[in-house]
Amino acid sequence: MCSRYETMSDDELARAVAVGDIRAIVEKFERSKRRDVYPRQFAPVLRIVNGQLIAEQMHWSLIPFWLKDTTPDGRPRLKMNTHNARADRIVDAPTFRGPWKRSQRCLIPLAAWYEPRRGIGQKGWLRISASVPVMMFAGIWDTWHSPGVAEPVRSFSIITTEPAPSIAQVHDRMPVRIVESQRAAWLDESTPADTVIGMLQPVEDDYTVEPARAA
């Protein structure tokens, strides 16, 4: 699940991370309007670098650092979907256990996410937003080096969990939301493992579910 979400413009992102318990240096992403993001596209991600919170673009679909299979032009050849990481498997799954053990956690800021309509004859998407202008999803990231290419590629997955009661009729999974009071601890490498695992729970909210505009 969660194979499409709505990110924000540079200004919206800057405002979102310049309040509350986190601050970030927001790089320009060569765009000015809100847009939808799909797997294997690049999108803003927040993480800690040398003790400072920064925002940077990452590839949505985690590329494990050990991947050797590439296309003729040097791009990673992913044979499975890695845009989501299940919370109940993240500790042991070969793709995710390395960055999880290294505490390579991140936050993905967004305005809404989308789920396909379910049921016989149902078509289109549903847009899901919350009572806050910006949500932060829990993510895990990794760095991949293409053979013969100096510049590394950083990529991420969105962690999913059981749905909150109000989302259960929409889908049987939902992204893990990190609420404002937990964001600093989520990003902190020194946060105890039990505390971090405890954050991988569904967050209930006054969610708005509505038909989505055409993609």
Secondary structure by P-SEA (a helix, b strand, c coil): cccbbbbbcaaaaaaaacccccccccccccccbbbbbcccbbbbbbbbcccbbbbbbbbcccccccccccccccccccccccccccccccccccccaaaaaacbbbbbbbccccccccccccbbbbbbbccccbbbbbbcccccccccccbbbbbbbbbbccccccccccccccccccccccccccccccccaaaaaaacbbbbccccccccccc
